[in-house]
């Protein structure tokens, strides 16, 4: 019996080591692909619970010739913040996301509806901010084009923005290297899941990249404010860790509500 137990423990130890070596090899392969694939401006590191950029890179999407247009319902200089909730709310939940980041998807799919419910109840106002460094780190244009589409959504209404954000992250690329959101057709097809979003103005903005100059200014704010990775979530300036520690999954809503009680301004 003792021998069997010892053998079981040894087998478990070998399996853990095998998995650790496999994960280390995966990350090393990703780093090599980034360096050899021309990602000179930025190198992506996957930290516990998020994506982290190494150097300043805005992404590979070419600069738009469109004039700057600020989407309706955005705030701050050049509309770099997308707020949701009551303007006079005492507490502010600040959320930084990159559309291609799977850990951001974990936060938004796990807690996005709770963010909205608590904002509707006046517990806090949510202020969304965005980064697009994964385009530069991994190649592609999905982060920027998805953000352009989100700009078109918030121009319709804050409610449409919140719904579309949920849809995008529910259908997010499972791997950061997948540039799924670089497809205009994909962004428009996903918009069909939000009732009333596919207006002529929305369709035009997504197809013609109307808000791309706005996207560039929103993206720059990530660097200007010294952010290092996504997701980055804070309540009244106090950093919150929302990853559960299991893959990309977030903590459960009740655990988030407790964090809010423990960290909000009195």
C-alpha positions in Angstrom: 0.0 0.0 0.0 2.8 2.4 0.9 4.6 1.5 -2.3 1.5 2.3 -4.3 1.1 5.6 -2.6 4.7 6.5 -3.2 4.4 5.5 -6.9 1.3 7.7 -7.2 3.1 10.7 -5.8 6.0 10.2 -8.1 3.7 9.9 -11.1 2.0 13.1 -10.1 5.3 14.9 -9.6 6.5 13.7 -13.1 3.2 14.9 -14.6 3.5 18.4 -13.0 7.1 18.7 -14.2 6.0 17.6 -17.7 3.3 20.3 -17.8 5.6 23.0 -16.5 8.2 22.1 -19.2 5.5 22.1 -21.8 4.3 25.6 -20.8 7.8 26.9 -20.6 8.4 25.6 -24.2 5.2 27.3 -25.4 6.2 30.6 -24.0 9.7 30.3 -25.4 8.3 29.5 -28.8 6.0 32.5 -28.6 8.9 34.8 -27.7 11.0 33.4 -30.6 8.1 33.9 -33.1 7.6 37.5 -31.9 11.3 38.3 -32.3 11.8 36.5 -35.6 8.4 37.6 -37.0 9.3 41.3 -37.2 7.8 42.5 -33.9 10.7 44.9 -33.4 8.7 47.7 -31.8 7.2 45.6 -29.0 7.7 42.2 -27.3 4.8 40.6 -25.6 5.1 38.9 -22.2 2.3 36.9 -20.7 2.3 37.5 -17.0 0.0 35.9 -14.4 -3.5 37.1 -15.4 -2.6 39.5 -18.2 -0.8 40.7 -21.2 2.2 43.0 -20.7 4.0 45.1 -23.3 7.7 45.6 -23.3 8.1 48.7 -25.3 5.9 51.4 -26.8 4.1 50.1 -29.9 0.8 51.3 -31.3 0.2 48.4 -33.7 0.5 47.6 -37.3 -2.6 49.3 -38.7 -1.6 52.1 -41.1 -2.6 55.6 -40.1 -6.0 56.6 -41.3 -6.5 59.5 -43.7 -9.9 60.2 -42.0 -10.3 63.4 -40.0 -10.5 63.1 -36.2 -14.0 62.3 -35.1 -14.9 61.9 -31.4 -17.6 59.3 -30.8 -20.7 60.6 -28.9 -21.0 59.7 -25.2 -17.2 59.7 -24.6 -15.4 62.0 -22.2 -12.0 63.5 -21.4 -9.7 65.2 -23.9 -10.4 63.8 -27.3 -13.0 61.4 -25.8 -10.4 58.9 -24.7 -12.6 57.5 -21.9 -15.9 55.6 -22.5 -18.0 56.0 -19.3 -21.0 54.0 -18.3 -23.2 54.8 -15.3 -24.4 57.8 -13.4 -22.2 60.9 -14.0 -22.4 61.9 -10.3 -21.4 58.5 -8.9 -19.0 58.9 -6.0 -16.9 55.9 -6.9 -15.2 55.1 -10.2 -14.2 51.7 -11.5 -11.4 52.2 -14.1 -11.0 49.4 -16.6 -8.2 49.1 -19.2 -8.6 46.4 -21.9 -7.0 45.3 -25.1 -9.6 43.8 -27.5 -7.3 40.9 -28.4 -6.3 40.1 -24.8 -7.8 36.7 -23.6 -7.4 37.7 -19.9 -9.4 40.9 -20.7 -12.0 38.6 -22.2 -12.0 36.6 -18.9 -12.7 39.7 -16.9 -15.4 41.1 -19.2 -17.2 37.8 -19.8 -17.0 37.0 -16.1 -17.8 40.4 -14.6 -18.9 42.7 -17.4 -22.6 42.2 -16.6 -21.9 42.8 -12.9 -20.0 46.0 -13.8 -23.2 47.1 -15.6 -25.6 46.1 -12.8 -23.6 47.9 -10.2 -23.2 51.0 -12.3 -26.9 51.0 -13.0 -27.5 50.8 -9.2 -25.2 53.7 -8.6 -22.5 51.8 -6.8 -19.9 53.2 -9.1 -19.4 54.6 -12.6 -17.4 52.5 -15.0 -14.7 54.2 -17.1 -13.4 52.1 -19.9 -10.0 52.7 -21.4 -8.3 50.7 -24.2 -4.9 49.6 -25.4 -3.9 48.2 -28.7 -0.4 47.0 -28.1 -1.1 43.4 -29.0 -1.3 44.5 -32.7 2.2 45.8 -32.5 3.5 42.9 -30.5 2.0 40.1 -32.5 1.3 41.7 -35.8 -2.2 42.3 -37.3 -4.9 45.0 -36.8 -7.6 43.3 -34.7 -7.2 45.4 -31.6 -7.4 48.7 -33.5 -10.2 47.6 -35.8 -12.2 46.2 -32.9 -11.7 49.5 -31.0 -12.9 51.4 -34.0 -16.0 49.3 -34.0 -16.5 49.9 -30.3 -16.2 53.7 -31.0 -19.0 53.2 -33.6 -21.1 51.4 -31.0 -20.7 54.0 -28.2 -21.6 56.6 -30.8 -25.0 54.9 -31.0 -25.4 54.7 -27.2 -23.6 53.7 -24.0 -25.9 50.7 -23.7 -25.1 49.5 -27.3 -21.4 49.9 -26.4 -21.8 47.7 -23.3 -23.7 45.0 -25.2 -21.2 45.0 -28.1 -18.2 44.8 -25.8 -19.8 41.7 -24.2 -20.4 40.2 -27.6 -16.8 40.8 -28.8 -15.2 39.3 -25.7 -17.6 36.3 -25.7 -16.4 35.6 -29.2 -12.8 36.6 -28.6 -9.8 34.9 -30.3 -8.7 32.1 -28.0 -5.0 32.9 -28.8 -3.5 36.4 -28.9 -1.8 35.5 -32.2 -5.3 35.1 -33.8 -6.1 38.3 -35.6 -9.8 37.5 -35.8 -11.0 41.0 -35.1 -9.0 42.3 -38.1 -11.9 41.2 -40.3 -14.5 43.9 -41.0 -17.0 41.1 -41.9 -16.5 39.5 -38.5 -17.0 42.7 -36.6 -20.2 43.4 -38.5 -21.5 39.9 -38.1 -20.9 40.0 -34.4 -22.8 43.4 -34.3 -25.9 41.5 -35.5 -26.1 40.1 -32.0 -26.8 43.5 -30.5 -30.4 44.5 -31.4 -30.5 47.8 -33.3 -26.7 48.3 -33.5 -26.4 47.8 -37.3 -27.5 51.3 -38.3 -26.2 52.8 -41.6 -23.9 55.1 -39.5 -22.5 52.1 -37.5 -21.9 50.1 -40.7 -20.2 53.0 -42.4 -17.9 53.7 -39.5 -16.8 50.1 -39.2 -16.2 49.7 -43.0 -14.5 53.1 -43.5 -12.6 53.2 -40.2 -14.2 56.5 -39.3 -12.9 56.4 -35.7 -9.3 55.3 -36.4 -7.8 58.7 -35.5 -9.7 58.5 -32.2 -8.4 54.9 -31.7 -4.8 56.3 -32.0 -5.4 58.8 -29.3 -7.1 56.3 -27.0 -4.2 53.9 -27.5 -1.6 56.6 -26.8 -3.3 57.3 -23.4 -2.3 53.8 -22.3 1.4 54.8 -22.5 0.9 58.4 -21.4 -0.6 57.1 -18.1 2.2 54.6 -17.5 0.2 51.4 -17.9 2.1 48.2 -18.4 -0.5 45.7 -19.3 -4.1 44.6 -19.6 -6.5 44.0 -17.9 -5.8 46.8 -15.5 -8.7 47.4 -13.1 -8.9 49.8 -10.2 -11.5 51.3 -7.9 -11.0 54.9 -6.9 -7.3 54.4 -7.7 -6.9 51.2 -5.8 -5.7 48.3 -7.9 -8.0 45.2 -8.0 -6.9 41.7 -9.0 -9.8 40.1 -10.8 -8.1 37.0 -12.3 -9.1 33.9 -10.5 -5.6 32.3 -11.0 -7.2 29.6 -13.1 -6.5 30.3 -16.8 -8.3 33.4 -18.0 -11.2 33.1 -15.7 -12.2 36.0 -13.5 -13.2 35.8 -9.9 -16.9 35.3 -9.3 -19.3 38.3 -9.0 -19.8 38.0 -5.2 -16.0 38.1 -4.7 -15.8 41.2 -6.9 -18.6 42.9 -4.9 -16.7 42.2 -1.7 -13.6 43.8 -3.2 -15.7 46.9 -4.1 -16.9 47.1 -0.5 -13.4 46.8 0.8 -11.7 49.3 -1.5 -14.2 52.0 -2.4 -14.0 55.5 -0.8 -16.2 55.8 2.3 
